Amino acid sequence: MPRRVISGVVVSDEGDKTVIVRVDRRVQHPLYKQFIRRAKKHAAHDETNRFKVGYRVSIRECRPISKTKTWEVVTDGV
């Protein structure tokens, strides 16, 4: 089964080898048919501490690295 790859913006880089990535998506309201922005934050593994706040990155699903980390940073920019 292929691993999911999503893109987002780094909002925190305070942890060692960890970045928090905010992923935005647009969903349509079921009744009013307006598009609404929804966001989710994912903890991602950054082995070299290369990515800083504001970087646009792609993250890929991986095996659980810790209790909250199940994503890894693959590349910067999309």
N, C-alpha and C positions, 0 to 999 in steps of 0.2 A: 504494500500500500504506500503511495507517495506521501511524503511529508508536506504539510501545509507551509506555504511561504506567504507572509504578509509584510506590509511596510508601514512604518510609523516614524514618529519623532522622539528622540531621546529627551525625557523630561527630568531625569535624575541620574547622576553617575557617582553617587556618594559611596556605594558599596564597593568592596574590593572584587574585581572580576565580574561585576554585575552592573547592568544598566536597566533602568525602567523605561519602557517604550510605550508611548501612547498611540493607540491605533484607532483612527476615526473611520466611521462608516455612515452611510446614509440609508435610512429605512423609510418606507412609506407608511404613514399612519393609516390603520385599517378603515377608519370611519371617515376622516376628513381628507384623505388622499394627499396630504401635505408631506413633503420630505423633511425628516427630522434627523439631526446629527446625533449619533451615539458614539461614545468613546469607551475604550477599555484599556487598562494599563497591564502590561505583561513584564515580568522580570525576565531578562535575557542574559545569557552567559557571554561575557566579553573577556576572553583569555588575556589579552594584552593591555587592557584598560585604555584602548585607543579612542573610543568614542566619547564625546563630550556633549553637554546639554545643547540642544538645538540641531544636532546632526540628524539627517534623514537616513534611516537604515532599513534594511530588510532583515527579518528574523524568520528562522525555520524551526519547526517542531523537532524535538529531540527527546532522548530518554530523560527521565527525571534526574536532575543534577542535585537538587536539594528539595526541600518541602515546597517551595514556591517556584523554582526555576525549572521549566520544561521547554524553554526556547533558547536558541543560540543565535547570535548575530552572524549573518552570513556575509553581507557586503554593505557598503555605504552607497546611498543614492539608488534611485530606481528610475 
